[in-house]
Amino acid sequence: MKKENMGMLDDDTRRRINNHKREHFPHPFRSFGSGCSDFVVLFSRFCDFEDKKLGEALDLIDSMLAGHSDCLSCSAKILAFCEAFTLDRLPRRHAQYKTKYNEWTAKAERNYRQEIEEMINSSRPDTEIETSNQSKS
């Protein structure tokens, strides 16, 4: 049986994204939940991806994000991760994620972006990143 062309993404990367497509209970993107843990791993992995391959992964994440539109916390964290993934790499896509994040969190009292930065930084003790800025906007 011939294997269908699945693009450039390896199976583990696809699994880390697709596992959270329909997972809603408990929230997969709660602090250090399975979604956050997988996306922290993806952050490191995406640093080595070519832009085209990163774009393919982001397309998959965008389709997964649509399934979480009913949860502000999960959606905001997914968007904050996408900002981190695209920072200094894909400027148009980064701007889109930043705008969407700001729209979603305009009235939120939490700074989801900072939470994501802390998760990423805690996994990389030798490097500190600032995905956008430390404020909500």
Sequence and secondary structure as in RCSB ss.txt:
>XXXX:A:sequence
MKKENMGMLDDDTRRRINNHKREHFPHPFRSFGSGCSDFVVLFSRFCDFEDKKLGEALDLIDSMLAGHSDCLSCS
AKILAFCEAFTLDRLPRRHAQYKTKYNEWTAKAERNYRQEIEEMINSSRPDTEIETSNQSKS
>XXXX:A:secstr
       S  HHHHHHHHTTSS  SS TTSTT HHHHHHHHHHHHHTTS HHHHHHHHHHHHHHHHTTTT HHHH
HHHHHHHHHHHTTT HHHHHHHHHHHHHHTTT SS HHHHHHHHHHHH TT    SS SS  
